[in-house]
Amino acid sequence: MTAPTDIQPDQLPATIRGYLAAHDARDTDTALRAFTPTAVVVDDGVTYRGTEEIRAFLAKAGSEFTYTSTLVGAQRGGDAHWVATKHLEGDFPGGVVDLRYRFVMDGDAIAELVIAL
């Protein structure tokens, strides 16, 4: 991966923008279509592999809290590596957090997503 460079959030690939919007809307089916069948998602130290595990993750992620989510930054780290930074505020522990969504793309689909502080 090359050194990441800052970009405008609207310069993220359409697949990533679509995934983020679908995830915010809690539209599991649309969000799931953004991934390859063998994709991997890592969130909060837990790894989800493949369509069924990622579907379960998407259906559950954040559902126990009420929060707002704002895309506040983006970076490009080469043709396949992208980062989206989202600012969340809500009734979860701590109440405010900036999360980095690190994507690895396989063509137009997400092959890997790591969500971290």
JOURBEL-V353011 format. One record per residue. RES is the residue in one small letter. PSI is psi in degrees with one decimal (NA if undefined). OMEGA is omega in whole degrees, 0 to 359 (none if undefined). D_CENTER is the distance of its C-alpha to the mean C-alpha in whole Angstrom. Layout:
res:psi:omega:d_center
RES:PSI:OMEGA:D_CENTER
RES:PSI:OMEGA:D_CENTER
//
This chain:
res:psi:omega:d_center
m:135.8:176:18
t:164.8:179:20
a:132.2:182:20
p:144.5:175:17
t:143.6:179:18
d:139.1:176:17
i:168.4:173:17
q:142.1:181:16
p:-31.0:180:13
d:-5.1:176:15
q:-3.7:173:15
l:150.9:178:12
p:149.4:181:12
a:-36.8:179:13
t:-44.2:180:11
i:-45.9:178:7
r:-41.1:179:9
g:-42.3:177:10
y:-49.1:182:7
l:-41.8:179:6
a:-43.2:180:10
a:-39.4:179:10
h:-42.6:177:8
d:-37.4:181:10
a:-2.2:183:13
r:37.8:177:12
d:85.3:186:13
t:-45.8:184:13
d:-44.3:179:15
t:-43.2:179:13
a:-41.7:182:9
l:-33.9:180:11
r:-15.5:180:13
a:-15.6:187:10
f:152.8:169:11
t:159.2:179:14
p:-24.4:182:16
t:18.7:183:16
a:161.2:178:12
v:134.1:174:11
v:133.4:175:9
v:123.1:179:10
d:129.7:176:9
d:38.7:177:13
g:3.0:180:15
v:135.4:180:14
t:131.3:178:14
y:127.9:184:13
r:130.3:174:15
g:170.1:189:15
t:-48.4:186:15
e:-42.1:178:17
e:-38.6:179:15
i:-37.7:176:12
r:-45.6:179:13
a:-41.9:177:15
f:-48.9:183:12
l:-38.3:181:10
a:-28.4:185:14
k:-32.9:189:14
a:116.8:175:11
g:0.0:186:12
s:-18.9:181:15
e:-2.1:182:18
f:159.4:171:17
t:129.8:183:18
y:161.8:171:16
t:153.0:183:15
s:125.6:181:12
t:126.8:176:12
l:112.9:187:11
v:-9.2:180:13
g:163.4:179:13
a:152.0:177:12
q:152.9:174:13
r:131.0:179:14
g:37.3:183:16
g:-176.3:184:17
d:-32.4:188:17
a:-7.6:186:14
h:127.2:183:12
w:150.8:176:10
v:133.2:173:9
a:132.6:178:7
t:125.8:180:9
k:137.6:177:9
h:121.7:180:12
l:137.6:173:13
e:132.2:180:17
g:-157.9:184:18
d:20.9:174:20
f:163.1:180:18
p:128.0:182:20
g:-32.1:173:20
g:-22.7:181:19
v:135.9:177:17
v:147.9:169:15
d:120.5:180:12
l:140.3:176:9
r:123.9:177:8
y:106.0:181:5
r:118.1:184:7
f:141.6:166:7
v:123.9:183:10
m:149.5:170:12
d:94.6:188:15
g:-123.8:181:17
d:10.7:182:15
a:154.8:179:12
i:122.0:178:9
a:-28.7:181:11
e:140.0:175:9
l:124.5:175:6
v:123.3:180:7
i:122.8:184:6
a:165.4:176:10
l:NA:none:12
//
